[in-house]
Amino acid sequence: METKERSKLGAKSRKEGKAFEPRVYRDMSEKGWIVNRWSNDVEFDLDVLDIKENVAMKLGKVVLAKTKWRHTPRGMMPMNLNPGFPDFVCFKEEKGLSGALGLYDVIGVECKISGSLDKLEKEKCKWYLDNNVFSKILIASKVKEKNRIKVVYEDFLEKYG
């Protein structure tokens, strides 16, 4: 595939992905979640050896996501304005915990039209869950049913274990 064709295909995919995000936002809001854009990302430093488990693990930390810029004849132009991973953080008050108020379930939602994550995204999801940043992470994808687009959610742990 030629570079120009790849560029056009990438631009089309980004455009479709950005158009899908508001649909997920509305759907989660309608389901009773308080939804906000997640503006952070996980930055991995290096691999360290966990002596107890005798396995290599990544050291990571939550950092403010950086906007990527490109040079144009008119100056600098942002390539992505909301680069956080996952796309959304969602809160919902937990009911049924012996009547206690003020306890919230906090989840992350990543919007992927295809429904699949790449290797780095999987590592980030695993890190978020291992470090209790989110109680679970949902992957939102779209499915066409009877000429209508429906948002479908899959739990990260159920899909990738």
KAVENVEN-V774494 format. One record per pair of residues at least 12 apart in sequence whose ideal C-beta (glycine too) atoms are under 6 Angstrom apart, sorted by the first residue. I is the first residue (numbers start at 0). J is the second residue. Records with the same first field share a line. If there is no record, write none. Layout:
I: J + J
This chain:
19: 110 + 112
20: 86 + 110
23: 110 + 139 + 150
26: 150
27: 89
31: 91
32: 89 + 91
33: 90
34: 87 + 89
35: 88
36: 81
37: 83 + 85 + 87 + 88
38: 64 + 83
39: 61 + 64 + 83
40: 64 + 83 + 84
41: 59 + 123 + 126
42: 60 + 62
43: 57 + 59
44: 58
45: 58
59: 126
64: 82 + 83
67: 79
84: 123
85: 107 + 108 + 109
86: 109 + 110
87: 108
88: 107
89: 106 + 108
90: 103 + 105
91: 104
104: 134
105: 133 + 134
106: 133 + 134 + 135
107: 133 + 136
108: 137 + 139
109: 138
110: 139
111: 138 + 140
112: 141
114: 138 + 140
121: 159
124: 136 + 155
135: 154
136: 155
137: 152
138: 153
139: 152
